[in-house]
Amino acid sequence: MLSAAEARILGALIEKEVTTPEYYPLSLNALINACNQRSNREPVMDLDEEAVRQALHRLEDLRLAGRARGTEGRVTKYAHWLDEVFNFSRAETALICVLLLRGPQTPGELRGRTERLHHFDEIGEVQAALQKLMEREPPLTAVLPRQPGTKEPRYAHLLSGSVESVAADFAAVQASPRREAGQVATPDAGHEERIAQLEATVAELQQEVAALRAKIDDLFGN
């Protein structure tokens, strides 16, 4: 069972391998930045170097991630080994990645949020890939009990525990004061669009900063 930090690290490594292959494997600083991104992460985390190092040690013991093999240079780089363990398809890898980074989600949310990792033509393809993950032994995904007032079921990965524990954690996040405060506000569509644009711009800037830091790490060491 993965801790929250271990799940975040594994998800971040999978994501960056696809979205920024020129900077993968990741240095420790780049990995910390990827874990603590403010965009495309739920919940937002603030992992420090020691927490990331400890989580990497356990992931290495589990043979899921660790020091990149065959890399040279003064800076240690880190990679995931998920494909060696599970032999995922690209669709399955994309779904597991986004579930690790953002928690339980509906098939519609997963289809939109995996776009940079893998293109699903329709919802049925998402559901088919989720079904394959559910049919593995042991199962790697599951459907959560439907929350009151929701229409679509949410799916979760099971790398961090049982359906019951994941559902309890998700319910706690949904009921947090931060979320309740967000539910009270009712901004107009234009306001929401401006916020979305700002978030996208910030995400792009964060990626550029992370890329520059990775270059600095390569030149001067960690």
Buried (B, 14 or more C-beta within 10 A) or exposed (E): EBBBBBBBBBBBBBBBBBBBEEBBBBBBBBBBBBBBBEBBBEEEBEBEEEBBEBBBEBBBEBEBBBEBEEEEEEBBBBBBBBEEEBEBBEBBBBBBBBBBBBBBBBBEBBBEBBEEBBEBEEBEBBBEBBEBBBEEEEEBBBEBEEBEEEEEEBBBBBBBBEBEEBBEBBEEBEEEEEEEEEEEEEEEEEEEEEEEEEEEEEBEEBBEEBBEBBEBBBEEEB
